Structure formats: structure tokens, C-alpha cells
Amino acid sequence: MRDDVGDGSPFIEKELRRPSLTSVMPQIEPTQEGAQPMALSRRDFIRTAAAMGASLAWVGSARASRSNWRQSSAHYPQGVASGDPDAQSVILWTRRPYDGGDRHLLTVEVAEDGAFERVVANARTPVLANADWTARVLVGGLKPAHVYWFRFTDAEGNGSRIGRTITAPRDDDPRPVKFAFVSCQSVNEGKLNGYRRMIFEDERAVPAEQLGFVLHLGDFIYEVVEYPEEVPTRYDRTIYEVARIPDGGQTDKLHYPLTVEGYRAVYKGYLADPDLQDARARWPFVGMWDNHEFSWQGWQSIQRAGDDGRPGQTIKVAANQAWFEYIPARVKAPSGTLETFGPPALKNVAIEKWDENGLGDEPNNLAAINSLIGYRAVRYGRHLDLIITDQHSYRSKDPTEAPQLEKLGLPGFNGMFPESAMQVLDGGRSFNGGKPPAELTFGEVRVANPQKDAPPQTILGAEQKAWFKEKLKGSTATWKVWGNSLGSLDWRADPQNIPAGVTTQPWPAGYAILSSGDHGSAYVERKEIYGLVHDSRITGFAIVSGDRHSFWAGYASAALPPGKFEPVGLSFVGGSLASPGVMESYEHKLPKDLPTRALFLADRPDGAKPDWTFNMLLRHGVRSCLDYAKNFDLPRARSLSNAKLAPHLEFVDLGGHGYATVRLSANEMRTEFVCIPRPVTRSERADGGPLRYRVVHSAPLWAAGERPKLSVRVVEGDPGLSI
């Protein structure tokens, strides 16, 4: 159902248990309040690095570089990167392809200055043909909250560009934390001007206000690729060359990988983008995949791209291998090393048996999804525990896929679906205390309930969810931030308030939803998580998400009116860096004669670009939209707001591109949306081009039992109908 808000395009979205980073790299707790943790000894670091199978470098005395490095970026076509920092170590990455041989050695240098006059670590690291010539090095013994520079050199002196990285602060460091979160960077259909803006502003910020890391919440690549000669343009966008996929599949004019070579080709195409390379060279990234790192409509190990899908256990492993090779992260490969992935030998087998939580109980499926476990936790100073989850590898089947459910919509309502029916479908056999209805009714329509005997929907899966709840409950940081690649805020409208005569049939009753597939409609699982936050009296709970190609800010509440609205935290969604959003689709494809068009676009009398009333529909409701489309009087339209529709929302912009930053202190969370114009071409400006707006959402830390409260401030620009 999630594609109902767009045009069905993949570019419009929107056995093992992984130990946390703190168990991969041991942290020693302070002995008393304010005491500094003990430094990890070299012996402990070597033991830990060996357990990870990592090439390692240990910090020693500073001295001037003795290498024969001379920059030759052509030998390192994907640049350099760093990832998953902690207070004493970080993973460094590069790719140095060779024409022959299976194994070559590089030298990595780490320095306290960009001129490499104070080199503190120097080590050899292999690059292997069976890892697509990528290298990962774990550097330890570093100072906490410290900036370092690094570079790689081959045996002939051909050197990579210079990278910059930053270690995390100690667990008890009281200074504020600042990071950015990003997602959805289709360079097939756009450019990454947002990274240029981010770099420009960070270079000019005082050190205390610079970013510590970038959280990438997925769709780092889009595995579905358009070829420019087949699809020269879409909307007002040029289709740019990314890659040619060897031995891939095809749906219509979308090409997708079926092997590791195909996924590697896409990563190399994305990393040819200069702004992405510059961003990875400036900050450590902390990454998690979303859907497109594997499959547009896939789940668990089922591969699906605009068709009925197929068993894809070997494809899931190939996707995991390429992610491991190109994204530096503290994850454990099947090989047991950071040098190579070591894919398990699997077969593509249909899944015919499912466990009580909807997990495919088939050995190849279980081995595929566990071949790389990405969920993990990152401690960053006193104020941040970042808990990152995987929303696709363990989820149950989408409960809205049964064909008879199409009968529950009405013509003219643009894909609206009854919220009450979604609640039944999500609850499965547990709905109504274990007595779900045999049929779903909507006005005069009755259809069989396809989820009557199914388990409640889960997006996290049982094992990951138990891990997540344990981490959340055990956190000692001021702010507990859930890095969830999918959004958690409801897409809700009030079509029951559409006046008679606008549509051929009235909406029978109740609210409607306009998208599913994430925690915005996973009511049972959401209630379980938010209930834990409430019952455990957890404060400082917040969610940061991507995927929706839009900016959202609001509150984490298990229910909305007429249910009990009881927010237990904050929730934010960041706009896409480049991928098209729903408003762009509607500008080009929403029918002019749609009876409810004014709820989505308000056509101006002067023929100017229509206003995005869809934002107003979600935030204020039908009456506000219809009045605005008639009078274009914003204060008057807002005065007609339906207060019971969206108490969970403070801001929504379904056409926003850019990125978000988060600043956490002992008493405040401040989230800033930096929105740029539609990035259809690469800006030549040093700052990445103009801004559409900058909006700051601030919330003081609340006490246990209190409700969080956001304030919204427009710093510059015009967010239109988003507030």
C-alpha cells in the first residue's frame, strides 16, 4: 500500500544476535561520577581486533611522515571513508583496484594534522580481489573527541586523497553532541547538493558546533537503475548514468542486480559522485541499510521489484556482501574478518513455513538474513545512546497485500484507506483480544479478513525487538535516539469531513491513512515499544528516520484520537538528499479532474505553481485544505484545523530535500531541517546552492511522567504549508 501516495516508482518512498559496538570494543565504565574511563591497552585492542578479524593500527609517538605518498586519486576512484567511531578507535576505508594479482598491500597513515607532520599511526593493510579491492583498517589508541587525518599509499607511492575523521567523546563527556542524519540519495535522478551545503556550513562553524558524525539511514544506493538511453528524463529530471548491471534482472525499464558484481557496480557508480566522496572524506559515517540496498519491495530474503517476487537468498547475501565491502562499519562478516566477507553457499528456495512471528523458517532464508547483522548501538558521550535497527531483514509480510483489500477504497479519494481496517490487519489474530473479525466492512463493502489467522505485523522481528528493548531500557545516556530507517509518524486524513457532493460517494466513517509499511501503521509493535518507554519512565526518547522523502517533526504516541493521545517521545523524519518525493509526482501526475485534488494541490488562479495542500491535509485536515484552495488565506485556513486529526504533528513537508542536524545537551534536543531546492542538477556554488528554508525544532528534556513539548522556529526561508 505504501506506493499509493506516489506513482508506484521505486524512487518515491519513501540464529545470531549482533552485539552492540560497546561489546565489540570494550568500554570501561567510570569508577565514580566524573571519573575518566581507563584507556584500552594495546594488548586488549589487539585481542579485540583479532576477534573482529580486523587489520589494525595502534597509535604511537607522533613523528613526521616517512612515506612516499603523492596524491593520485585516479588510483583510488571511490575515495576514502571512515565509520563507526568510538572514543578510542575508528574504521578507515578505501578502494585501490589493481589489474592483476589477488592481493596487494597498502600503507595507511593517521596524523594529528593535515600536513602529516604528526603521524601517530602507520600500518600495512591488504586489498584483495575477492573484496573488490576494498580495504578496512581498525585504528586504536586514539584520543577521545579528537580530529585526525588519514591517507593510504600503495607500494609505488600512489596515494589516496586525505581523509578527516573524528573519534567519539568518552561516555561521561558532558559536552553537547551534534550529528547529521541523511537518507535517499538517488544519483540516478538527482545530485547531492545537500552534502555540499553541509560541508560548507560545517567548515565555517566553530569547533563546538561542528558535526561529530553523519548517520546514514539508508538508500545509500538504489539497486533499481535506469539507463539514460531508455529513460532520458522523468518529471523535470535528467536521468544520469550510474552503472551497467551485469547478469541482472529487469522490470519494465528498471534494471537490478542479482549477483554481487551487480551490486558492486552500483556502489561504484554512486561513489563516483564528488559530493558524496567529499562528505565521506570529512566525517565518519554510521550507516544502516533501508530497502534499496537489497530490493525495492523485498523483505527478509525475498527479492521483489515491481513484480510478484522470487526467492532471493543468494541475492540477499550478495547485497550484504557489497554493503560490507563499501560501507565501513563494526559488523561481523561470515568470514570472521574485516578483510573479506566470505559469503555462505546458499540456494534460492521458496519459503513455505513461517514461525509464530512471521519469520521464514527455511534454512537458506535464515542464513541469508543473518549473513550480516547490522543492528547495533553507539554510545557518544554522556548525552547520546544511538540504537540502530534493521527494518527489512526480519519483518513479517506486509498485511495490506491481499487483492480483495482494494475494494475498501473509494474512487476519487486518491488511495485513502480506512484506518479502522488497517488496525485490524496490523493486529492479525491478536486483534480485539484475540477475536479478530472474519470480515472487514467499509460502508456497504465486505471482504474476507486476510490476516485473521496471521500474527501481528512486526517490522523488527522478535529477536531484534528484544535486543532493542533491552538496549533502550538499559540506556544511561541523557537522550536515547532510535535510528529507524523508516518513519513512525501516522499519515492520517479526515475524509469524513469532505462536504457532500464533492465525491460521487461519501466516505462512510472515520479517519483514513495514506501510506503503510512503516511504524506509522504498525500499531501493535509501536504500542509495545512506546509502552516500554512509558512504563519504564524513560525520558529523552527520540526517533530519527528517513525513507519518506519528506521532512516531519512530531511526537511518538501509540494512539491518536479517538484513542488516547499520550506522547512518550519525539519523532523526526529527514527529507531525501536527492530522490523525488510525492509532491513532485503529484505536480506532474495528479489528475486535474480528481474530485479531491484540492486536498493535495491548490491550483492558483494566476497559473503559478500549485501550493502543496497535502501538507495541510495531514497537519490540519480537509476543512483547512478546501478553504485555502478557495481563498489562499493561510491564517483563516489554519483556524479551521481539526485538532483531533494530528496532535502528533508539528511540521510536515512532503516535498522537502536536504538533511537534518541534531544537537543534544543535558537539557535540550534541537533538530534543524536544512531544506534545499529540488536537486535536479549539480550546483556549482561552493555552498551547494540556495536554501528553501531552515527550521529549528527544540524540546527541553522532560521529566518522567511529563509530556515532551516541541517549539518550531523558522530561521530563514519559507516552509509554505508545512506548519
N, C-alpha and C positions, 0 to 999 in steps of 0.2 A: 504493500500500500504506500510505501514511503515515496514513490515516484509521482503520486497524484498531484503534488504541488508543483511539479515541473513538467517537462516534456518527455519523460522516460529516458533521458540521456544519462549515461554514467557520470558525466561531468557535473551534474546538478544533484546535490545531495542536501548533496548533503550526506597416571601411573607415577609422574614426577611432580614435585611441587617446588617452584622456584624460591630459593631463599632470597631474602632481601639483600640489598647492597651491603647493609651493615653486617650481614653474616658472611658475605663473600670477602669483604675486607673488614677484619675485626676492629671494632671501636672500643676503647676503654673508657668507661664512664667516669666522670669526675668523682673524686672521693668526698667532696663536700661542695656546697653551693659556691660557685665562682672559681673552683679549682680547675686547672687546665688538665685535660686528658694526657696520659702518658703517650709519648711518641711510639709508634710502631717500630720495633727493632728491625734491623736488616735481616736477621735470621727469620723473624716472624713473617716479614714481607716475602722472602724467598719461598718459604713454606706455602704461604697463601697463593703466590703467583704460580707455584708448581701445581697447586690444586686446581687452578684455573687453566693450566696449560698455556700460560702467557709467556711471550718474550718479555723480558723485564729490563728496566734500567733503574739503578739506585743512585740517589743524589750523593755527591761527594763535595770536596772543596772546589770553590769557583776558580776557574782559570780561563785564559783566552782560548778561543777555538784553535785547534791544530788541524782541522780538516781542510781538504782541498775543494770545498764547496764552491761552486759557481752556479748561479741560478739558471736552470734550463727547464722551464715549465713544460715544454713540449714532451719531455720525458716523463712528466707527471700530469697527464692530461685531465685528471679529475681532482687535482689539487691536494690539499691536506685537510685534516679534521681532527677534532678531539671529542671525547664523550664521557659521560657518567663520572664526573669528578667527585671525589670525597675530600676530606680535609688533608690527606697525605698523598694522594695519588690520582692519576687520570690516565685514560687510554688515548694514545695517539694513533693516527691512521694516515695512510697514503696508498696510492696505487702507482706502481712503476712497471709497466708492461715490457716484456722482452720478446725478441723474435725467436729465440732458441733456448734450449735447456729447460729443466723443470724447476730449478731452484737457484736463486741468486741472493746475495746479501746486500743490505743497505746499512748505513750508519745513521743513527738518529742522535741529534744533539738537543739538549734542553738548556736554556740560558735564562738568566735574570734580566737580560737586556736584549733589545732588538739587534744590536751590533755584534752579539755573541762574544763580548769581551769577558763575560762572567758565565761561562758554561759550567753547569753544575751536574750534568748527567750526559753520558756518552755510551752508546751500546750498539751492538750489531743486531740486526733483525732480518729474518728471511722473508723473501717474497716468493711465492710458489705458484706455478702454473695452475695447479688444481684449486687454488683460491682466487683465480682470475687476477693474479699478480697483486693482490691487496696485502697490506701489512698492518698488524695491530701490535702495539707495544704498551705495556703497563709500566708507567714511571712512578716510583715510590720514593718516600723520604722527603717529599716536598713540604714547603711551609703552608700552613692553612691560609685561606683567603688571600692568595698571592697570585700575581700575574707572572706568567712565564712565556717565553718564545721557544719555538721548536722548528726543526727542519730535518730533512732527510737528504742523504748523499749516496750515490752509487759508487762502485769501485773506480769508475773513470772520473769522478768529481762532478758528474751531472747532478745538480741539486734541485730540490723542490722549492716552491715558494716558501716563505717564512710564515708560520702559523703562530697564533697567540692563544693561550688558554688560561684558565683561572681555576684554582682549587677552591673547594668549599670551605666555609668557616668551620671552626670547631663546634661541637654540639652545644656548647654553653656560650657561644659568642652572642652577645646581646645586640649587636648592631642590626639595623634593618636589612632585609633581604630583598633583592629586586631581580625579576626574571621576566622574559617574554614568552608568550605561547602563540604558536602558529599552526597552520594546517592547510591542506588542499592547495597544492602548488602545481597545477597542470600547466607545464610549459608547452604542451601541445597546442594550447588555446590562449596563452597569455604570457606575460612577462612578470618578473619578480621585483618590481619596483619597490614593494614593501620592504624587502631586505635592504635596499639602498637607503631608504628613509631611516630604517632602524640603525644602520651603521652610521649614517650622517649625524643623527641625534646623539648616539652613544659616544662618538668621538669627541663631541663638544660638551658632554656632561661632566660635572665634577666627579671625581672618582667615587665618592659615596653614593652617587645616583646612577652609576653605570650598571649595566646588566651583568649578572653573575653567570647566567646560562640561558639557553633557549630550549624551551620544552616544545618538541615537535609532536603533535597529537595525531599524526598520520596523514595518509595520502601524500607521502613524500614523493611517490611516483603514482601514475595512473597506468595500470597494466594494459588497459584498453587504449590502443594507439590508432589515431587517424593518420592516413598518408595524404600529404598535400595535393597530390595529383588526383586523388579520388574525392577528397573533400577540401576544396580550396579555401572555403570560408564557412563560418557558421555564425548566425546573428551578424554583428558587425566585426567579427573577429577573423583574423588571418589564422589559418592552420599552419603551425610551424613544424618543421622536420624534427623528430625526436629520434627514431630508430626504425630499422627494418628488422622484424622479428623472425628469426629462423625457426622453421618447423613449428609454427604457431597455429592457432585456431582463428576463425573469423566468423563474426555475426554481422550481417549486412556489411557496412564499411568500417567496422571496428575489428582490429587485429589484436590478438592477445597471446601471451606466452603459454607454452605447455611444458617447457623444459627450463633448466637453469640457465642455459645460454640465452634464451629469450628474455628472461628477467634481467640478466646481466646487461643485455643490450639496452634495455630501458633505463636502468640506473646510470649507465654511461652517458646516455643521451641527456638525462636530466642534469647530471653533474657537469655537463658542458656549459651550463648556464653560468655566466660570470658573476652574477649577484649571489647566487646560491653558493658558489665557491668562496666568494668573499666573506659571506656570513659564517660558513663553516670554518674558515681560517681565523675568524675573530673571536668566536665564543665556543666553549664546549656545548654540544647538543645533548639533550636527554630525549630519547626517542621512543615512540611506541607506534606500531602499525595500526592502520584502520582497515578498511576493506580492500582498497585498491592495491595494496602491496601483495595481495594474493588474487582476489577475484571480486569483481564489481558486485555481484549478487550472491557470492559464495558464503558458506558458513561451515564450521568445522572443516572437513576436508572435501566438501562438495564444491566443485567448480561450476560457476554459472555466469553467463554473460548475455543477457537478453534472450535466453532460450530456456529449455527445461532442465538444463544442468546435467552433470555427469559425475561419477566417482572420480575424485581427483587427488588421491593420496600422494601419488608421486609429484603432482603439480604443487600441492601444499608444501612438500619438502623442498622442492626447487625454489619456491618463493621464500621460504625460511632461509635457505642457504644464501640466496642473493642478498637478503636483508642483513644477515650476519656478516657477509663479506663487505658490504658498503656502508653500514651504519655502526660506528664504534660504540659498543655497549657492553656492560657487565652481564652477559648472558652466557650460558654454558652450551656449547655445541655437542652433538653426539660424539665427536672425536675426543672430547675431553680437553681440547686445546683451543687457544685463540688463533692458532696458525691456520688451521683448515677446519672446514665444517664436518666432513665425514658423514655424508648422508646415509641413512639406513636404507637397505634394499627392501622396497615395498612393492605391492601390486595395487592397481586401481580396481577395487572390489566394491560392489554395491552394498550399502549398509541396510540390513534388513531387520536388525534388532536394536532397540533403544532402551536405555535404562530408565529408572524412575524419574530422572531429571531431564530426559530428552537428549542425553549424550549417546552418540552412536557406538554401540557395544560391538565393535568389529576391530580385530587386532591391528589391521593396517591403518584404520582411522585413528585409533588411539596413539599408535606410534608416530603418525604424521603430525598430529596436533601437538604432541609432546616432543617433537624433534627440536623445537626451540621454544622455550618458555620465556615470554617477555615481561610478564608482570613482576614488579619489583618495587622496592621502597627506597627513597633517597632522603637522608637527613641533611639539612642545610642550615647550620647554625641553630640558635635557640628557638627560632620562630617558625621553622618550616619542616614538617614531615610531608613529603610528596609521595603519595601512594598511587601507583600507576597500574591500570588494569587493561586486560585484553578483552575487547567486546565482541570478537568474532570467532575465535577458535573453540569456544566451549558453549556457545549459545545454543538454545533449542530452536526448533523450526519456527519460522515466522507464523504466528497464529492467524494471519489475515489472508493466507494464500488460497484458501478453498474457493473455487469459482462461484459457488452459489452466493457468496457474500457480496458480489457485485450488485445483487438485487436490492441491497439495503441502501444504496444511494438513490438520489433523485435527479432527474435531468434539470440542468440549469444551476446546480449548486456547486459545480466545479470540484467534484471529488470529495465533498464533505461526507463524513461517515459518522453515524451516531455514537457518541461517547459511551452510552449505556451498553451498546453491543460490544464495543472494544473492551470494556471492563469484563464482560462475560468471557470473551475469547481469551483475554490475558489470564484470567483466573483458572481456566480449564476445569478440571474435575474438582478443584478446591473451591470454586465459586459458590457463594451462598451457603457457606458452612458445609461444603461437600455435597450440595444438592443443586448442581447446575441445571438450567433448563434444557430440555431436549430440543427446543426450537428457539430461534431468535425472531423477535417480532419488531416490526417498524411500520407503524401505521397499519395498513391492510396487508403488508407483506409478511410472510412467514417462511423461514428457511431452516433447515436442519442445523443444529449447533455442531460444527466440525471439531470443536475442542472439548466436547462433553466428557470424553474419557482420557484426555491428554493431561499431562502435568502442567502446572502453571508455567507461564513463559519465564525463562531465565536468559539473561544476556551474559552473565558472568560464569554460569555453571557452578555446581555445588562446591567443588574443591577450591576453586579460585575465590569464590564468595566467602568461604570460611576463612581463608587466608586474609582476605581484605578486611573482614570484620575484626579479626584478631589484631591486625595492624592498626586499624582505626581506634579500637578500644584501648590499645596499649600505648598510643602515642603520648609523649610528654611535651611535644612542641606546642607553642602558642597557637599555631594555625595548622590544621590538618587538611591538606589540599588533595582532593581526589582528581588525578589526571585521567579523565574519562574521555576517550576519543569521540564518543557520541554525546549528544546533548541530553539534558534531563528535564528541561522545562516544557510544559504542555503547549502544544499547538491547539488552541481552542477558540471556537467561534460560537456565536449565539444566533443561528439562523431562525430560531423560533420567534425572533423579533422582526423578521422581514415582513413588511406590510402586505396585506392581501393584494393579489393581482400582479405582484412583481414577477412571480414564477407561476408556471401552469399548475403546480401543486404546492400547497403549503408544507413546510417542514412539520412533521407530525408532533414532535415534542422534544424538549431537552437540548442539551448542547451537542456540538459536533466537534470532531477532531479533523485535522487536515494533513496529518502525517503520522506514521508509526515507525517502528523499527528501532527505537532507542528507549531510554528510560523516561522519556516524556509520555510513554503509554505502557511501560512495563510496571503497572501499578502494584502488583503483588511484591515483586522484588524490591521496588523502590520503598514500599512501606516497611519491608523488613529492615532495610539499611537505615532509613530515617528513624524507624522505631528504636534501633540500637542507639543512635545518636541521642534521641530524646531520653530513653530510659537510663542510659549511662551518664547523663548530664554532661555530654561532651560539648564544649564551646569551641569557637573558632573553626567550625567545619565549613568548607567551601569546595565547589566543584569548578574545574576549568575544562572546557570541551572545544571540539572543532566540528568537522563533518558537515554542518548545516549551511555553510557558505553564507553566513549572516552573523550579525552581532546581536547578542541577547544579554540582558542582565536582570536578575531577579532573585527569587527565594526558593530554597529547597523545602517543599511541602509535599507530604504524601498524598494529600487530597485537596481539592478545590470545592468551593460551594456548588451544590448544597451540602457537600461533605464538610468536615471540619478542617478549616484552613489553619495550619499550625506549623509555620516555618521553623526549621531547626538549623538552617544554614543559608549560605549564599550560593548562587549558581550563575556562571558566565559561559557564554559561547563566543568564540572569536570568529571574525569574518575570514573568508578564504583569501589566501595570498593572491591567487590568480584565477581559480576555477569559476566558471559562470554560476550565478545564483538564480533563484526563482524569479526575481523581478526582471532580470534580463530576458529570461524566457518569456515572461508574460508580455513584456513590451513588444515582442515580435510575434507571439503566437496566441495570445488570449483573444478569443473571437470578439469582434466589435459588437455582435448582437447577443452576447451572453447576457441573460437577464440580470445576473448578479455581478456584472463587470465592475460596477461602482464600488463593490466591496474589495476589489483588488487593485483597480486602476481608476483614477479620476481624470477623465479627459477634459482638458482645459479649453474654454471657448476660443482662445486665440490660437489654438493648434499647436501650442508648445508641448514639450514632453509631458506625458501624464504623470500625476502625483501617485505615489505608492501607498494607496489606501489599505493594502494588505497589512502593512504595519499597524495601522489604526484599528483594523478589524480584530487583530489578535490582542491589542492592548486595551481598546475601548469598546469595540463591538459594532454591530450592524447600524444602530441609530446614528452613531457618530460618523460612520463612513457615508451613509446616504445623505446626511445633512451637509457634510463637507463637499461631496461631489456636486451638490446643488449650489452652495453658497460660497465655498472656498474661504470660509471664516473659521480659522483654526480654534480660537478660544470658544466660539459658540459650539463647534463640533465636540470639543472635549467636555463641554458642560453636559453633554448628553451621554457621557460614558456610563457603561454598565459596570457598576462597582463590583458585582459578584462574578463577572466573567474572568478577570485576570488579576486578582490580587497578588499573584506570584510574579508579575512582570513590572519592571520599572522602565525597560528600554528594549526595543526590538527594531532592527533594520535588516530586512530580508534582501537588501541589495548591496550590503557593505563588503568591501575588500580591505585588506590590510592586516594588522596584527594587534595584539593586546599586550600590555605590560602589567605586572603585579608587583606592588611594593608592600611588604609585610613588616610590621613593627610590633612592639609589645602591646600596643593599644589600638592599632588600626590596620585594615586591609584597604588598599587603594588600587583599583583596577582601571586602567586607562585604555580606551579604544582609540586607535590611530587609524582613521579611515582614509583611504586614498581613492582617486578616481578609478574607474574601470581600467585595469592594466592590460589593454589590448596591444600596446606597443611598448618597447623599452624606452624609458625616459633617458635622455642624455644629460639631464641635470645631475649635479653632484648629490643633491638631496633626494633624488628619486622622483621629483615632480611635486606638484601642489598637494595639499590636503583637502579632502571634503569636509572633514571635521575632526576634532579631538574632544572626547567626552570622558570625564572622570567620574567613577563611581566609588564612593567612600563609605566605609562602615566601621564604626568603633567596635572593638571587641566587646561582646555581650557576656553577661554572667549566666551561669547555669540557670535554666528556667525562664530566661528572658528571650524575647524575640529579636533577631537581628534587624537592623534598620539601615537601608541604603539611602544615600543622598546622591543626586545626579547633578553634575555641573558641566555645562557646555563651555569649554575653554576657547575654542575657535571653530569657525565654520558653522554649517547649518545641517543638523541631522534630520531635517524635514519632519515627517510624521512619526518619528520613532519614539517619541516620549509621550 
